[in-house]
Amino acid sequence: MTEIDAKIDALVPAWLTLPDIAEMLDVEVTRVRQLVKEGQLIAVRRGENRALHVPAAFIDGDKVVKGLTGTLTLLRDDGFTDEEMLEWLFTPDPSLPGTPAQALSENRGTEVKRRAQALAV
């Protein structure tokens, strides 16, 4: 869990608190914390009270967006920090089109993973 800087905060269009996510996924907040700890979600401290927030784009209804966990694993294996992963996921990529986060939410995870793998080369 990292502190968020203004640049990343501006890139991410919407955020959810851990209790919000717990409600959406119908799990306890401790389970959401575990998802963060396991690297299946990225949480950052932001706002006045420095509460933990996760990009809203990472949640699709009552589940984590398909392909997100694998993409985060690839980026971590490439040496990306949480902040760098957020920047990469929410920066527009003309070859997708849109952002990698949008592509994941549109079930285009294969394209996103290919780009993530290419970063390691």
N, C-alpha and C positions, 0 to 999 in steps of 0.2 A: 504494500500500500504506500503510495507516494503522495507528496504534496503536488498539487496541480499548478502549472503556471498559466498566465493569462493567454498565451498563444494557443495552448491545447484547449483550454476552457472555451475559447472562441470557436475552435474547430468543431467541437462536439455540440450538436444542436440541442440535445435534451439529456437530462440526467435523472436517475432514479436513486432514492435512498435504499439501503439494505432492507428496512422494513417494507417498503413498497414492493421490492422484488420478492420478498418472502410471501407477501400476500398474493402477488400475481402467480407465483409458482406453487402456492398452497403448501409451503413448507415453513419451518421455524427459521428465525433470523440466524440461528447458529448454523443451520445448513447452508445458508447463503454465504456466511463467513467462511465455511469450509470450502465452498466452490471457489472463493477468492484465494484462499490458502493453497488449494490444489492447482491454481493457475487456469481454471476454467472460465474465470471472469477477472476483469481488472477493476479494482476499486481505488479511488483517489480521494484525498481529503480536499474539500472545497466548501465555499460558502462561509457565512459569518461564524458558525459554530464548528467549522472544520469537520463536519460529519462526512462519513464515507459515502461516496456516490459511484454509481456504475453508469456508463453510457446507456441510455434507453434503447439504443439500436441493438444492444446485445440481447435483449429479451423480446421474444416473439410470442405474444399471448401468454401461454402458461408454460413456456419452456425457453431454454437458452437457444439462441439462433443456431441452426444447424451449420456445422463447419467452423464455428468460432473457436472451439477448444483446440482443434487440430491446427488452425491458423496461428493461434497464440503459441502453441508448442513449437511450431516451425520458427516463428519469429524469436522466441526465447532461445532456441537452439542456435540461431544466427547471432546471438549476443545482444539482442534488443532489450532495452530497459522498458518498464511499463510505459513511461512517458513517450519513448520512441515508437512503441507499438501503437499507442493511441494516435500519435501524429501520422503514422503511416496509414492506419485504418481509416482516418477521417480526412485525409488529404485527397482531393480529386485526382483521378488517374484517367487521362484521356483515352487510354487503351482499353478501359473496362466497358463503357464510360461510367462516370460517377466515382464514388469512393469505394474502396474495398469493403467498408462496412455496409454500404448500400447493396453491393453485389452479394454479400453473404445473406442479407435479409431477403434478397430476391432469388435465393437458392442457386447462386452462381459460384458456389464455394470452390469448385475445381479451378476456375479461372483465377480466383484469389490465391489459392494455394500454389499455383504455378508461379505467380508473381513473387510470392513469399520465398519459394525455393530458389528463384533466380537471384534473389538478393544475396544469397550465400555464395554465389559463384564469383 
